[in-house]
Amino acid sequence: MQSFASHRLVEKHRGRWRIANRGRRLLNDELTRAAYEAFSTYHTGLYRDLEEVLACGGGRMDVKKDGDLIARLSRFMDEFVFAELDRLVAERSPRRLLDVGCATGTHVRRVLEAAPSASAVGVEADPAAAALARLSLEVGDVGDRAEIVDTDVERFLRERPGETFDFVLLANVIYYAPIRDRAVLLRALADRLNEDGRLVVVTTFLSDDAFSRHFDLLLRSQDGALELPDTDVLCGQLREAGLVPRAPRRIAAGQPLIAVVADRR
Ligand SMILES: C[S@@+](CC[C@H](N)C(=O)[O-])C[C@H]1O[C@@H](n2cnc3c(N)ncnc32)[C@H](O)[C@@H]1O
């Protein structure tokens, strides 16, 4: 309690502890709550269980167990992704967006608000996150132009053959595909792009930055041997998929976060 008090999160009132204004603001902030939950559970759990992870070689199930928490936490990158989406929509307004791993639907909303004649499909493998996206898109007037499908993106592509898009977004999701499967996934998505279509990957990339190293270790410890992308390898995979990647742009000062825009040849 003294420690909370020293951070002015709680205070003494008539001899009893109560939550201070600062603590209440923190409790009411959805992103801060997600950060506390995530860092006190799976982010630090990795190091508590590290010996076992190293001995057994992976096997953590955070992605499956904490899908909705991961989706909520990834909103801390929204301001950077929003700025990139605004830039891209201003450059060329899309008609139809596919958001792969759309989580809570914030990027679908941002694009539809910036492009009033566009429509969008958000594909989300986690049913709880997909439900949050549907709920949040009901507010305002973009809901009738957005569809949220709760399924794996590969299954979506199989079940909706012939459907095409001019903007395919993979924001903070490419690292959920094992590295050996990424070129195939990117090819399947590139095949759904219209003539003037583009595919955009936003991702934390592998670097010497401490967060990048932590995140990469967290991914490598998961069941399925995931890992952060190296920028050159990612650009190579986009080329293998038949796309022409532009130079990766760092979109958050000091953070290992990039956007790579890849056009059809
Ligand atoms: C880290 S979150 C990022 C969400 C959002 N794109 C963003 O940038 O805030 C990744 C999301 O992708 C979803 N996902 C992972 N693999 C997927 C797949 N193969 N098909 C559809 N969704 C997937 C996860 O369930 C999760 O909600």
PDBQT file of the ligand as one rigid body, heavy atoms in Angstrom, charges set to zero:
ROOT
HETATM    1  C1  LIG A 301      -1.402  -7.979 -31.885  1.00  0.00    +0.000 C 
HETATM    2  S1  LIG A 301      -3.024  -8.052 -32.461  1.00  0.00    +0.000 S 
HETATM    3  C2  LIG A 301      -3.030  -6.654 -33.550  1.00  0.00    +0.000 C 
HETATM    4  C3  LIG A 301      -4.389  -6.200 -33.860  1.00  0.00    +0.000 C 
HETATM    5  C4  LIG A 301      -4.531  -4.983 -34.789  1.00  0.00    +0.000 C 
HETATM    6  N1  LIG A 301      -4.258  -5.328 -36.156  1.00  0.00    +0.000 N 
HETATM    7  C5  LIG A 301      -3.661  -3.865 -34.336  1.00  0.00    +0.000 C 
HETATM    8  O1  LIG A 301      -2.672  -3.555 -34.984  1.00  0.00    +0.000 OA
HETATM    9  O2  LIG A 301      -3.986  -3.270 -33.293  1.00  0.00    +0.000 OA
HETATM   10  C6  LIG A 301      -3.009  -9.386 -33.643  1.00  0.00    +0.000 C 
HETATM   11  C7  LIG A 301      -4.391  -9.897 -33.939  1.00  0.00    +0.000 C 
HETATM   12  O3  LIG A 301      -4.343 -10.761 -35.058  1.00  0.00    +0.000 OA
HETATM   13  C8  LIG A 301      -5.175 -11.883 -34.816  1.00  0.00    +0.000 C 
HETATM   14  N2  LIG A 301      -4.670 -12.985 -35.661  1.00  0.00    +0.000 N 
HETATM   15  C9  LIG A 301      -3.495 -13.652 -35.499  1.00  0.00    +0.000 A 
HETATM   16  N3  LIG A 301      -3.350 -14.572 -36.473  1.00  0.00    +0.000 NA
HETATM   17  C10 LIG A 301      -4.467 -14.478 -37.253  1.00  0.00    +0.000 A 
HETATM   18  C11 LIG A 301      -4.913 -15.185 -38.416  1.00  0.00    +0.000 A 
HETATM   19  N4  LIG A 301      -4.168 -16.158 -38.969  1.00  0.00    +0.000 N 
HETATM   20  N5  LIG A 301      -6.098 -14.855 -38.961  1.00  0.00    +0.000 NA
HETATM   21  C12 LIG A 301      -6.852 -13.854 -38.404  1.00  0.00    +0.000 A 
HETATM   22  N6  LIG A 301      -6.482 -13.158 -37.306  1.00  0.00    +0.000 NA
HETATM   23  C13 LIG A 301      -5.305 -13.464 -36.740  1.00  0.00    +0.000 A 
HETATM   24  C14 LIG A 301      -5.039 -12.131 -33.326  1.00  0.00    +0.000 C 
HETATM   25  O4  LIG A 301      -6.147 -12.844 -32.822  1.00  0.00    +0.000 OA
HETATM   26  C15 LIG A 301      -4.957 -10.706 -32.776  1.00  0.00    +0.000 C 
HETATM   27  O5  LIG A 301      -6.204 -10.172 -32.433  1.00  0.00    +0.000 OA
ENDROOT
TORSDOF 0
